[in-house]
Amino acid sequence: MHADELGGIAPGRRRRAGTEAPPDVRALETAAATTPWLSATLHAVVSTASLRAAAAGINVHHSTLQDRLAHA
């Protein structure tokens, strides 16, 4: 994937004050607001080397993590 394909979630991109968030950012914000574990789960997955490590990092069983990812 190329950085220009990431839209509003590209690293280093900042939203200007008074502008609306891109659709992908709004979707993540809405999902996180209605699913309390979503942000921590996604952060664990992208910041560890494996799903088992991610599960251990947020103190859930690896199958629970897989269920959460399927839900997300």
N, CA, C and O atoms as a printed pandas DataFrame, in Angstrom:
     atom_number atom_name residue_name chain_id  residue_number  x_coord  y_coord  z_coord
0              1         N          MET        A               1    0.842   -1.169    0.000
1              2        CA          MET        A               1    0.000    0.000    0.000
2              3         C          MET        A               1    0.888    1.233    0.000
3              4         O          MET        A               1    1.941    1.248    0.638
4              5         N          HIS        A               2    0.473    2.244   -0.700
5              6        CA          HIS        A               2    1.205    3.497   -0.764
6              7         C          HIS        A               2    0.550    4.528    0.151
7              8         O          HIS        A               2   -0.661    4.501    0.368
8              9         N          ALA        A               3    1.363    5.433    0.680
9             10        CA          ALA        A               3    0.870    6.439    1.626
10            11         C          ALA        A               3   -0.273    7.262    1.048
11            12         O          ALA        A               3   -1.197    7.627    1.775
12            13         N          ASP        A               4   -0.228    7.558   -0.236
13            14        CA          ASP        A               4   -1.297    8.380   -0.820
14            15         C          ASP        A               4   -2.629    7.631   -0.905
15            16         O          ASP        A               4   -3.663    8.242   -1.175
16            17         N          GLU        A               5   -2.614    6.312   -0.679
17            18        CA          GLU        A               5   -3.843    5.519   -0.666
18            19         C          GLU        A               5   -4.491    5.463    0.720
19            20         O          GLU        A               5   -5.606    4.960    0.858
20            21         N          LEU        A               6   -3.807    5.972    1.744
21            22        CA          LEU        A               6   -4.309    5.889    3.106
22            23         C          LEU        A               6   -5.314    6.989    3.451
23            24         O          LEU        A               6   -5.987    6.905    4.478
24            25         N          GLY        A               7   -5.419    7.986    2.634
25            26        CA          GLY        A               7   -6.386    9.052    2.902
26            27         C          GLY        A               7   -6.106    9.745    4.215
27            28         O          GLY        A               7   -4.962   10.081    4.521
28            29         N          GLY        A               8   -7.165    9.961    4.999
29            30        CA          GLY        A               8   -7.054   10.711    6.238
30            31         C          GLY        A               8   -6.349    9.997    7.365
31            32         O          GLY        A               8   -6.083   10.606    8.402
32            33         N          ILE        A               9   -6.034    8.716    7.195
33            34        CA          ILE        A               9   -5.361    8.005    8.279
34            35         C          ILE        A               9   -3.861    7.860    8.026
35            36         O          ILE        A               9   -3.179    7.130    8.746
36            37         N          ALA        A              10   -3.348    8.545    7.019
37            38        CA          ALA        A              10   -1.924    8.481    6.729
38            39         C          ALA        A              10   -1.127    9.058    7.893
39            40         O          ALA        A              10   -1.508   10.085    8.455
40            41         N          PRO        A              11   -0.030    8.411    8.258
41            42        CA          PRO        A              11    0.801    8.925    9.352
42            43         C          PRO        A              11    1.259   10.356    9.070
43            44         O          PRO        A              11    1.651   10.690    7.952
44            45         N          GLY        A              12    1.201   11.170   10.081
45            46        CA          GLY        A              12    1.664   12.545    9.942
46            47         C          GLY        A              12    0.641   13.513    9.391
47            48         O          GLY        A              12    0.860   14.724    9.430
48            49         N          ARG        A              13   -0.463   13.017    8.881
49            50        CA          ARG        A              13   -1.494   13.920    8.371
50            51         C          ARG        A              13   -2.302   14.477    9.516
51            52         O          ARG        A              13   -2.725   13.739   10.407
52            53         N          ARG        A              14   -2.513   15.748    9.495
53            54        CA          ARG        A              14   -3.304   16.398   10.541
54            55         C          ARG        A              14   -4.487   17.097    9.891
55            56         O          ARG        A              14   -4.388   17.657    8.799
56            57         N          ARG        A              15   -5.589   17.046   10.586
57            58        CA          ARG        A              15   -6.790   17.710   10.097
58            59         C          ARG        A              15   -6.706   19.181   10.480
59            60         O          ARG        A              15   -6.328   19.519   11.602
60            61         N          ARG        A              16   -7.049   20.027    9.567
61            62        CA          ARG        A              16   -7.069   21.459    9.863
62            63         C          ARG        A              16   -8.260   21.789   10.736
63            64         O          ARG        A              16   -9.330   21.197   10.596
64            65         N          ALA        A              17   -8.070   22.728   11.627
65            66        CA          ALA        A              17   -9.156   23.155   12.518
66            67         C          ALA        A              17  -10.344   23.609   11.676
67            68         O          ALA        A              17  -10.190   24.327   10.689
68            69         N          GLY        A              18  -11.516   23.178   12.085
69            70        CA          GLY        A              18  -12.735   23.577   11.386
70            71         C          GLY        A              18  -13.090   22.714   10.190
71            72         O          GLY        A              18  -14.104   22.960    9.537
72            73         N          THR        A              19  -12.279   21.707    9.885
73            74        CA          THR        A              19  -12.605   20.828    8.761
74            75         C          THR        A              19  -13.138   19.499    9.301
75            76         O          THR        A              19  -12.810   19.083   10.412
76            77         N          GLU        A              20  -13.951   18.860    8.501
77            78        CA          GLU        A              20  -14.548   17.583    8.898
78            79         C          GLU        A              20  -13.541   16.461    8.699
79            80         O          GLU        A              20  -12.750   16.476    7.756
80            81         N          ALA        A              21  -13.583   15.494    9.598
81            82        CA          ALA        A              21  -12.707   14.328    9.479
82            83         C          ALA        A              21  -13.082   13.532    8.233
83            84         O          ALA        A              21  -14.247   13.514    7.835
84            85         N          PRO        A              22  -12.104   12.875    7.617
85            86        CA          PRO        A              22  -12.399   12.017    6.462
86            87         C          PRO        A              22  -13.324   10.874    6.872
87            88         O          PRO        A              22  -13.384   10.524    8.051
88            89         N          PRO        A              23  -14.045   10.289    5.916
89            90        CA          PRO        A              23  -15.001    9.218    6.222
90            91         C          PRO        A              23  -14.390    8.040    6.979
91            92         O          PRO        A              23  -15.031    7.496    7.878
92            93         N          ASP        A              24  -13.170    7.636    6.638
93            94        CA          ASP        A              24  -12.568    6.493    7.323
94            95         C          ASP        A              24  -12.279    6.820    8.787
95            96         O          ASP        A              24  -12.422    5.958    9.654
96            97         N          VAL        A              25  -11.880    8.046    9.064
97            98        CA          VAL        A              25  -11.626    8.463   10.444
98            99         C          VAL        A              25  -12.941    8.537   11.217
99           100         O          VAL        A              25  -13.008    8.111   12.370
100          101         N          ARG        A              26  -13.974    9.070   10.594
101          102        CA          ARG        A              26  -15.289    9.143   11.254
102          103         C          ARG        A              26  -15.815    7.747   11.562
103          104         O          ARG        A              26  -16.399    7.522   12.622
104          105         N          ALA        A              27  -15.612    6.810   10.642
105          106        CA          ALA        A              27  -16.078    5.435   10.869
106          107         C          ALA        A              27  -15.354    4.804   12.053
107          108         O          ALA        A              27  -15.977    4.136   12.878
108          109         N          LEU        A              28  -14.051    5.012   12.141
109          110        CA          LEU        A              28  -13.307    4.475   13.286
110          111         C          LEU        A              28  -13.739    5.135   14.587
111          112         O          LEU        A              28  -13.879    4.457   15.605
112          113         N          GLU        A              29  -13.951    6.443   14.570
113          114        CA          GLU        A              29  -14.395    7.145   15.776
114          115         C          GLU        A              29  -15.763    6.651   16.227
115          116         O          GLU        A              29  -15.991    6.466   17.423
116          117         N          THR        A              30  -16.671    6.435   15.289
117          118        CA          THR        A              30  -18.009    5.932   15.624
118          119         C          THR        A              30  -17.926    4.523   16.187
119          120         O          THR        A              30  -18.562    4.216   17.195
120          121         N          ALA        A              31  -17.153    3.675   15.546
121          122        CA          ALA        A              31  -17.007    2.295   16.024
122          123         C          ALA        A              31  -16.378    2.270   17.417
123          124         O          ALA        A              31  -16.817    1.505   18.276
124          125         N          ALA        A              32  -15.371    3.086   17.647
125          126        CA          ALA        A              32  -14.708    3.118   18.950
126          127         C          ALA        A              32  -15.642    3.647   20.038
127          128         O          ALA        A              32  -15.552    3.227   21.191
128          129         N          ALA        A              33  -16.533    4.561   19.675
129          130        CA          ALA        A              33  -17.464    5.123   20.657
130          131         C          ALA        A              33  -18.509    4.102   21.096
131          132         O          ALA        A              33  -19.026    4.180   22.210
132          133         N          THR        A              34  -18.817    3.157   20.234
133          134        CA          THR        A              34  -19.840    2.167   20.560
134          135         C          THR        A              34  -19.253    0.811   20.965
135          136         O          THR        A              34  -19.989   -0.084   21.382
136          137         N          THR        A              35  -17.949    0.660   20.846
137          138        CA          THR        A              35  -17.275   -0.594   21.173
138          139         C          THR        A              35  -16.067   -0.258   22.040
139          140         O          THR        A              35  -15.001    0.045   21.504
140          141         N          PRO        A              36  -16.203   -0.302   23.364
141          142        CA          PRO        A              36  -15.168    0.195   24.270
142          143         C          PRO        A              36  -13.781   -0.435   24.099
143          144         O          PRO        A              36  -12.771    0.217   24.362
144          145         N          TRP        A              37  -13.726   -1.679   23.666
145          146        CA          TRP        A              37  -12.444   -2.371   23.562
146          147         C          TRP        A              37  -11.755   -2.161   22.210
147          148         O          TRP        A              37  -10.616   -2.594   22.033
148          149         N          LEU        A              38  -12.413   -1.513   21.267
149          150        CA          LEU        A              38  -11.902   -1.453   19.895
150          151         C          LEU        A              38  -10.544   -0.762   19.790
151          152         O          LEU        A              38   -9.622   -1.317   19.193
152          153         N          SER        A              39  -10.404    0.417   20.347
153          154        CA          SER        A              39   -9.150    1.162   20.195
154          155         C          SER        A              39   -7.961    0.402   20.770
155          156         O          SER        A              39   -6.917    0.296   20.126
156          157         N          ALA        A              40   -8.118   -0.126   21.980
157          158        CA          ALA        A              40   -7.016   -0.872   22.602
158          159         C          ALA        A              40   -6.676   -2.125   21.797
159          160         O          ALA        A              40   -5.507   -2.485   21.661
160          161         N          THR        A              41   -7.696   -2.779   21.270
161          162        CA          THR        A              41   -7.480   -3.997   20.483
162          163         C          THR        A              41   -6.724   -3.689   19.203
163          164         O          THR        A              41   -5.745   -4.364   18.883
164          165         N          LEU        A              42   -7.162   -2.689   18.478
165          166        CA          LEU        A              42   -6.483   -2.339   17.229
166          167         C          LEU        A              42   -5.062   -1.875   17.486
167          168         O          LEU        A              42   -4.147   -2.231   16.744
168          169         N          HIS        A              43   -4.870   -1.085   18.532
169          170        CA          HIS        A              43   -3.516   -0.628   18.867
170          171         C          HIS        A              43   -2.615   -1.813   19.192
171          172         O          HIS        A              43   -1.469   -1.861   18.746
172          173         N          ALA        A              44   -3.122   -2.764   19.961
173          174        CA          ALA        A              44   -2.331   -3.945   20.310
174          175         C          ALA        A              44   -1.942   -4.732   19.064
175          176         O          ALA        A              44   -0.808   -5.200   18.953
176          177         N          VAL        A              45   -2.860   -4.877   18.144
177          178        CA          VAL        A              45   -2.589   -5.667   16.932
178          179         C          VAL        A              45   -1.520   -5.000   16.068
179          180         O          VAL        A              45   -0.632   -5.679   15.553
180          181         N          VAL        A              46   -1.595   -3.701   15.908
181          182        CA          VAL        A              46   -0.640   -3.039   15.016
182          183         C          VAL        A              46    0.700   -2.753   15.679
183          184         O          VAL        A              46    1.660   -2.396   14.996
184          185         N          SER        A              47    0.780   -2.903   16.997
185          186        CA          SER        A              47    2.035   -2.564   17.673
186          187         C          SER        A              47    2.773   -3.779   18.243
187          188         O          SER        A              47    3.738   -3.623   18.991
188          189         N          THR        A              48    2.326   -4.974   17.896
189          190        CA          THR        A              48    3.007   -6.186   18.347
190          191         C          THR        A              48    3.344   -7.068   17.154
191          192         O          THR        A              48    2.871   -6.850   16.038
192          193         N          ALA        A              49    4.172   -8.067   17.421
193          194        CA          ALA        A              49    4.647   -8.929   16.337
194          195         C          ALA        A              49    3.698  -10.063   15.981
195          196         O          ALA        A              49    3.831  -10.670   14.919
196          197         N          SER        A              50    2.732  -10.360   16.867
197          198        CA          SER        A              50    1.823  -11.461   16.585
198          199         C          SER        A              50    0.490  -11.229   17.280
199          200         O          SER        A              50    0.371  -10.390   18.173
200          201         N          LEU        A              51   -0.516  -11.997   16.848
201          202        CA          LEU        A              51   -1.821  -11.886   17.504
202          203         C          LEU        A              51   -1.758  -12.403   18.937
203          204         O          LEU        A              51   -2.442  -11.871   19.811
204          205         N          ARG        A              52   -0.964  -13.411   19.187
205          206        CA          ARG        A              52   -0.818  -13.910   20.565
206          207         C          ARG        A              52   -0.188  -12.841   21.455
207          208         O          ARG        A              52   -0.609  -12.657   22.598
208          209         N          ALA        A              53    0.815  -12.140   20.938
209          210        CA          ALA        A              53    1.442  -11.065   21.713
210          211         C          ALA        A              53    0.446   -9.931   21.948
211          212         O          ALA        A              53    0.406   -9.343   23.028
212          213         N          ALA        A              54   -0.346   -9.633   20.940
213          214        CA          ALA        A              54   -1.365   -8.588   21.088
214          215         C          ALA        A              54   -2.379   -8.983   22.143
215          216         O          ALA        A              54   -2.757   -8.165   22.981
216          217         N          ALA        A              55   -2.822  -10.229   22.109
217          218        CA          ALA        A              55   -3.788  -10.717   23.096
218          219         C          ALA        A              55   -3.204  -10.637   24.504
219          220         O          ALA        A              55   -3.882  -10.209   25.438
220          221         N          ALA        A              56   -1.971  -11.042   24.650
221          222        CA          ALA        A              56   -1.331  -10.972   25.966
222          223         C          ALA        A              56   -1.209   -9.527   26.423
223          224         O          ALA        A              56   -1.367   -9.236   27.609
224          225         N          GLY        A              57   -0.931   -8.628   25.500
225          226        CA          GLY        A              57   -0.771   -7.213   25.839
226          227         C          GLY        A              57   -2.037   -6.568   26.361
227          228         O          GLY        A              57   -1.974   -5.627   27.153
228          229         N          ILE        A              58   -3.187   -7.061   25.928
229          230        CA          ILE        A              58   -4.451   -6.495   26.421
230          231         C          ILE        A              58   -5.169   -7.469   27.352
231          232         O          ILE        A              58   -6.333   -7.278   27.706
232          233         N          ASN        A              59   -4.436   -8.525   27.739
233          234        CA          ASN        A              59   -4.912   -9.472   28.748
234          235         C          ASN        A              59   -6.207  -10.184   28.360
235          236         O          ASN        A              59   -7.138  -10.282   29.159
236          237         N          VAL        A              60   -6.251  -10.683   27.115
237          238        CA          VAL        A              60   -7.368  -11.510   26.663
238          239         C          VAL        A              60   -6.803  -12.773   26.015
239          240         O          VAL        A              60   -5.643  -12.803   25.604
240          241         N          HIS        A              61   -7.623  -13.803   25.928
241          242        CA          HIS        A              61   -7.232  -15.038   25.254
242          243         C          HIS        A              61   -7.117  -14.742   23.755
243          244         O          HIS        A              61   -7.845  -13.905   23.221
244          245         N          HIS        A              62   -6.200  -15.435   23.090
245          246        CA          HIS        A              62   -5.999  -15.169   21.658
246          247         C          HIS        A              62   -7.261  -15.422   20.836
247          248         O          HIS        A              62   -7.473  -14.755   19.823
248          249         N          SER        A              63   -8.099  -16.367   21.249
249          250        CA          SER        A              63   -9.346  -16.589   20.498
250          251         C          SER        A              63  -10.323  -15.418   20.710
251          252         O          SER        A              63  -11.102  -15.087   19.816
252          253         N          THR        A              64  -10.276  -14.802   21.884
253          254        CA          THR        A              64  -11.101  -13.615   22.131
254          255         C          THR        A              64  -10.641  -12.484   21.217
255          256         O          THR        A              64  -11.456  -11.759   20.646
256          257         N          LEU        A              65   -9.336  -12.346   21.088
257          258        CA          LEU        A              65   -8.798  -11.314   20.182
258          259         C          LEU        A              65   -9.272  -11.566   18.758
259          260         O          LEU        A              65   -9.671  -10.630   18.064
260          261         N          GLN        A              66   -9.234  -12.807   18.319
261          262        CA          GLN        A              66   -9.678  -13.129   16.962
262          263         C          GLN        A              66  -11.166  -12.815   16.787
263          264         O          GLN        A              66  -11.575  -12.320   15.736
264          265         N          ASP        A              67  -11.971  -13.098   17.805
265          266        CA          ASP        A              67  -13.395  -12.742   17.754
266          267         C          ASP        A              67  -13.585  -11.233   17.652
267          268         O          ASP        A              67  -14.419  -10.746   16.889
268          269         N          ARG        A              68  -12.793  -10.503   18.437
269          270        CA          ARG        A              68  -12.881   -9.041   18.392
270          271         C          ARG        A              68  -12.515   -8.500   17.008
271          272         O          ARG        A              68  -13.165   -7.587   16.498
272          273         N          LEU        A              69  -11.479   -9.065   16.414
273          274        CA          LEU        A              69  -11.076   -8.608   15.085
274          275         C          LEU        A              69  -12.155   -8.928   14.041
275          276         O          LEU        A              69  -12.400   -8.137   13.130
276          277         N          ALA        A              70  -12.782  -10.072   14.181
277          278        CA          ALA        A              70  -13.868  -10.421   13.255
278          279         C          ALA        A              70  -15.027   -9.431   13.438
279          280         O          ALA        A              70  -15.649   -9.011   12.462
280          281         N          HIS        A              71  -15.306   -9.072   14.667
281          282        CA          HIS        A              71  -16.363   -8.095   14.951
282          283         C          HIS        A              71  -16.012   -6.724   14.359
283          284         O          HIS        A              71  -16.854   -6.049   13.766
284          285         N          ALA        A              72  -14.750   -6.338   14.537
285          286        CA          ALA        A              72  -14.301   -5.031   14.032
286          287         C          ALA        A              72  -14.410   -4.984   12.517
287          288         O          ALA        A              72  -14.080   -3.968   11.906
